[in-house]
């Protein structure tokens, strides 16, 4: 597992896009909702504000905007897409939202499906897409990470409501016959720690007939054991990045950018320190957006690309981690090959 270069075709990651809602909730406003302070939030998380989807905004609209940007940046059209992978834990429709995005884009040729791996979702999605490309099945794949976690936040729980925001990000991955820019990966899961981070279903028994009962209910707000999730991330994320680098046959010194799931600045700092990666190589935008779950990696990636920080040829170590518990890392080189 993990060596990404074992099939016939290579992969290039050629375009990115992102979208966030217009509404901004800063820490000062949160102090009116729960007992907290701007200083308490920023010192413990690094988050200063987050974006929240309004009543008339949907996951489909955010993801479609991000996707259009990524498609345009890659130099293809929606009609060129073979596959759309939407990684999300907050679909507009529990049966799936990827097909709605496909319709909005006019990507008539593309197969579309949802994946759920919470905050690890985008990394899992990239690796899944890579397998379709390597096998020669598809040439152009859109991978989206999008979440509207404000739908499932308890705004009276100061341990969670300060963390989460809404957003979407996307990349286009394409087949390459001349080089391979997805260099290595490693994915992990541990269901024995599932109870540390949940968005659980809760139902009540409903009797339909004698001896026939079903459950009727809905999902409950997010619950999290912050200390255990922090401990898990700081221990496991450096390990999984090391394994992905091993599969890529690269040393940590070859990394141009460390791009972690934007969960908590203290986690970002601790992981970078354990890997001996300088702060100057760590991409962070969680101060502005908070934890956007599956959207956080592609959102930060797109901002860094469009600002000129990430340049074609740069090597990026990306790692997602969260509910499941799940975690993973992918090592890739940004941009298409030189013509």
C-alpha positions in Angstrom: 0.0 0.0 0.0 1.1 3.6 -0.6 3.4 3.5 -3.6 1.5 5.7 -6.0 3.6 4.9 -9.0 2.9 1.3 -9.9 0.5 1.6 -12.9 0.9 2.6 -16.5 -0.2 6.3 -16.4 1.1 9.2 -14.4 -1.0 12.0 -12.8 -0.8 15.8 -12.9 -2.7 18.2 -10.7 -3.4 21.1 -13.0 -6.0 23.4 -11.5 -7.6 24.6 -8.2 -10.5 26.6 -7.1 -12.3 27.6 -3.9 -15.4 29.3 -2.5 -16.6 30.5 0.9 -19.8 32.1 2.0 -20.0 35.9 2.3 -21.1 35.9 5.9 -18.3 36.3 8.4 -18.6 35.4 12.1 -15.7 36.7 14.2 -14.7 35.8 17.7 -16.2 39.0 19.2 -19.7 38.0 18.0 -19.2 34.5 19.4 -18.8 36.0 22.8 -22.4 37.1 22.6 -23.5 33.4 22.1 -21.3 31.5 24.6 -19.0 32.3 27.5 -15.7 32.8 25.7 -13.3 35.6 24.6 -11.3 36.4 21.5 -8.1 35.8 23.4 -9.3 32.4 24.7 -10.2 31.3 21.2 -7.1 32.6 19.4 -4.6 31.3 21.9 -6.0 27.8 21.9 -6.9 27.5 18.2 -5.4 30.3 16.2 -8.9 31.0 14.7 -10.1 34.6 14.5 -13.1 34.3 12.3 -15.1 31.8 10.1 -17.5 31.9 7.2 -21.0 30.7 7.6 -23.4 29.6 4.8 -26.7 31.6 4.9 -30.1 30.1 4.7 -30.2 30.4 0.9 -26.7 29.0 0.3 -26.1 25.3 -0.3 -23.2 22.9 -0.5 -24.0 22.6 -4.2 -23.6 26.3 -4.9 -20.3 26.6 -3.0 -18.9 23.5 -4.6 -20.0 24.5 -8.1 -18.2 27.9 -7.8 -15.0 26.2 -6.6 -15.2 23.6 -9.3 -15.7 26.1 -12.1 -12.5 27.9 -11.0 -10.5 24.6 -10.9 -11.8 23.5 -14.3 -10.9 26.9 -15.9 -7.5 26.9 -14.3 -6.7 23.5 -15.7 -7.5 24.5 -19.2 -10.3 22.0 -19.8 -14.1 22.3 -20.0 -16.8 20.6 -17.9 -17.5 18.4 -20.8 -14.0 17.0 -20.6 -14.6 15.6 -17.1 -14.9 11.8 -16.8 -15.4 11.7 -13.0 -16.4 14.0 -10.1 -15.6 12.9 -6.6 -17.3 15.0 -3.9 -15.8 14.6 -0.4 -18.2 15.9 2.2 -19.9 15.0 5.5 -22.7 17.6 5.0 -24.5 16.9 1.7 -27.6 18.8 0.6 -29.2 15.4 0.0 -28.3 12.3 2.1 -28.5 10.3 -1.1 -25.7 12.4 -2.5 -24.9 15.8 -3.8 -22.2 15.1 -6.5 -24.8 14.6 -9.2 -26.4 18.0 -8.5 -22.9 19.5 -9.0 -22.5 17.6 -12.2 -25.7 19.0 -13.5 -24.8 22.6 -12.4 -21.5 22.3 -14.2 -22.9 20.7 -17.3 -20.4 17.9 -17.0 -22.7 15.5 -19.0 -20.0 12.8 -19.5 -18.9 12.6 -15.9 -19.7 9.9 -13.4 -20.3 11.6 -10.0 -20.4 10.2 -6.5 -20.0 11.3 -2.8 -17.4 10.1 -0.4 -17.4 10.6 3.3 -14.2 10.6 5.4 -14.8 13.8 7.3 -11.7 16.0 7.6 -9.6 13.3 5.9 -12.0 13.3 3.0 -10.0 15.4 0.4 -6.9 13.3 0.8 -8.9 10.1 0.5 -10.6 11.6 -2.5 -7.4 12.4 -4.3 -6.0 8.9 -3.7 -9.3 7.4 -4.9 -9.3 9.5 -8.1 -5.7 8.6 -8.7 -6.6 4.9 -8.9 -9.1 5.5 -11.7 -6.5 7.6 -13.7 -3.6 5.1 -13.2 -5.7 2.2 -14.4 -6.5 4.1 -17.6 -10.2 4.2 -16.9 -10.5 8.1 -16.7 -8.4 11.0 -17.9 -9.9 14.0 -16.2 -11.2 13.9 -12.7 -12.6 16.7 -10.5 -12.0 16.2 -6.7 -14.0 18.5 -4.5 -13.8 19.0 -0.7 -16.8 20.9 0.7 -18.6 21.1 4.0 -21.2 23.3 5.7 -20.6 22.2 9.3 -22.6 25.2 10.6 -25.7 23.0 9.9 -24.6 20.6 12.7 -22.9 22.8 15.3 -24.4 23.3 18.7 -24.0 27.1 19.1 -24.1 26.7 22.9 -21.2 24.3 23.0 -18.1 26.5 23.2 -15.8 23.5 22.8 -17.0 23.0 19.2 -18.8 26.2 18.0 -15.6 28.2 18.0 -13.9 25.8 15.6 -16.0 25.2 12.5 -16.7 27.2 9.3 -18.1 26.5 5.9 -16.4 26.4 2.5 -15.4 24.4 -0.6 -12.3 23.7 -2.6 -11.5 21.6 -5.7 -8.7 20.4 -7.9 -8.5 18.8 -11.4 -6.4 15.7 -11.7 -5.4 14.5 -15.2 -3.7 11.6 -16.8 -0.1 12.2 -17.9 1.9 10.0 -20.2 5.1 12.0 -19.7 5.6 12.3 -15.9 4.0 11.4 -12.6 3.3 14.1 -10.1 1.4 12.1 -7.5 4.4 10.7 -5.7 3.2 8.7 -2.7 0.5 8.3 -0.2 -0.6 6.5 3.0 -4.1 6.2 4.4 -5.2 5.0 7.9 -8.3 4.3 9.9 -9.0 3.4 13.5 -12.6 2.8 14.4 -11.8 2.0 18.0 -11.4 5.8 18.5 -14.6 6.7 16.7 -16.3 8.0 19.8 -13.9 10.9 20.1 -15.5 12.9 17.3 -19.0 12.3 16.1 -22.0 13.7 14.2 -24.3 10.9 15.4 -27.8 9.8 14.3 -30.3 9.6 17.1 -33.7 8.0 16.7 -36.7 6.8 18.7 -38.6 3.6 18.3 -41.7 3.9 16.1 -44.1 0.9 16.1 -45.6 0.1 12.7 -47.4 -3.0 13.7 -47.3 -5.8 16.2 -43.7 -6.9 16.7 -42.5 -4.4 14.0 -40.5 -1.4 15.1 -38.4 1.0 13.1 -36.3 4.0 14.1 -37.3 7.6 13.3 -35.0 10.5 14.1 -32.2 12.8 12.8 -28.6 13.6 13.2 -27.4 15.4 16.4 -24.9 18.2 16.7 -21.1 17.6 16.6 -19.5 16.2 19.7 -15.8 16.1 20.2 -13.2 15.2 22.8 -10.7 17.9 22.0 -7.8 16.7 24.1 -8.0 13.2 22.6 -8.3 14.4 19.0 -5.3 16.7 19.6 -3.2 13.9 21.0 -4.2 11.6 18.1 -3.3 14.2 15.4 0.1 15.2 16.9 1.1 11.6 17.2 -0.3 10.0 14.0 0.0 12.8 11.4 3.8 13.0 11.4 3.9 9.2 11.2 1.7 9.0 8.1 3.6 11.8 6.4 6.8 10.0 7.0 5.3 6.8 5.4 4.0 8.7 2.4 7.5 10.3 1.9 9.0 6.8 2.1 6.7 5.6 -0.6 7.6 8.7 -2.7 11.3 8.0 -2.0 11.8 11.5 -0.7 13.3 13.0 2.4 11.4 15.6 4.4 13.9 18.3 3.3 12.6 17.9 -0.3 9.1 19.2 0.8 8.4 22.8 -0.3 5.1 23.1 1.6 3.4 21.3 4.4 -0.4 21.5 3.9 -2.3 20.1 6.8 -6.0 20.0 7.5 -6.7 23.3 9.1 -8.0 22.2 12.4 -6.0 24.0 15.0 -2.8 26.1 14.8 -1.3 24.3 17.7 -1.7 21.0 15.8 0.0 22.6 12.7 2.9 23.9 14.8 3.4 20.6 16.7 3.4 18.4 13.5 5.8 20.8 11.8 8.1 20.7 14.8 8.1 16.9 14.9 9.0 16.7 11.3 11.6 19.5 11.6 9.8 21.5 8.9 10.3 25.3 9.4 7.3 27.6 9.9 8.0 29.3 6.6 7.0 26.1 4.8 3.7 25.6 6.7 0.5 26.8 4.9 -2.1 28.2 7.3 -5.3 30.1 6.7 -7.4 28.9 9.6 -7.3 32.3 11.2 -9.7 33.5 8.6 -11.8 30.4 7.9 -11.6 28.0 10.9 -12.0 24.3 10.5 -13.8 23.7 7.2 -13.5 19.9 7.3 -13.0 18.3 3.9 -12.7 21.8 2.3 -9.8 23.0 4.4 -6.9 21.5 2.3 -8.1 22.5 -1.2 -9.2 25.9 0.1 -5.8 26.6 1.6 -4.1 25.1 -1.5 -6.1 27.4 -3.9 -5.3 30.5 -1.9 -1.6 29.7 -1.9 -1.6 29.0 -5.6 -3.5 32.1 -6.6 -1.3 34.3 -4.4 1.8 32.9 -6.0 3.1 31.2 -2.9 2.8 27.7 -4.4 4.5 27.6 -7.8 4.5 24.9 -10.6 6.9 22.1 -9.6 6.7 22.7 -5.9 6.4 19.5 -3.8 3.5 19.5 -1.3 3.0 17.1 1.6 -0.7 17.2 2.4 -2.4 15.4 5.3 -6.0 15.2 6.5 -7.1 13.8 9.8 -10.3 13.6 11.8 -13.5 11.7 12.5 -13.5 8.0 11.9 -10.9 8.2 13.2 -9.2 8.5 9.9 -6.0 10.1 8.7 -3.8 10.1 5.6 -1.1 11.9 3.6 -0.4 12.4 -0.1 2.8 13.8 -1.6 2.3 15.6 -4.9 4.0 18.1 -7.2 1.9 21.0 -8.2 1.0 21.9 -11.8 1.3 20.4 -15.2 4.5 19.4 -16.9 6.5 22.0 -18.9 5.5 21.9 -22.5 
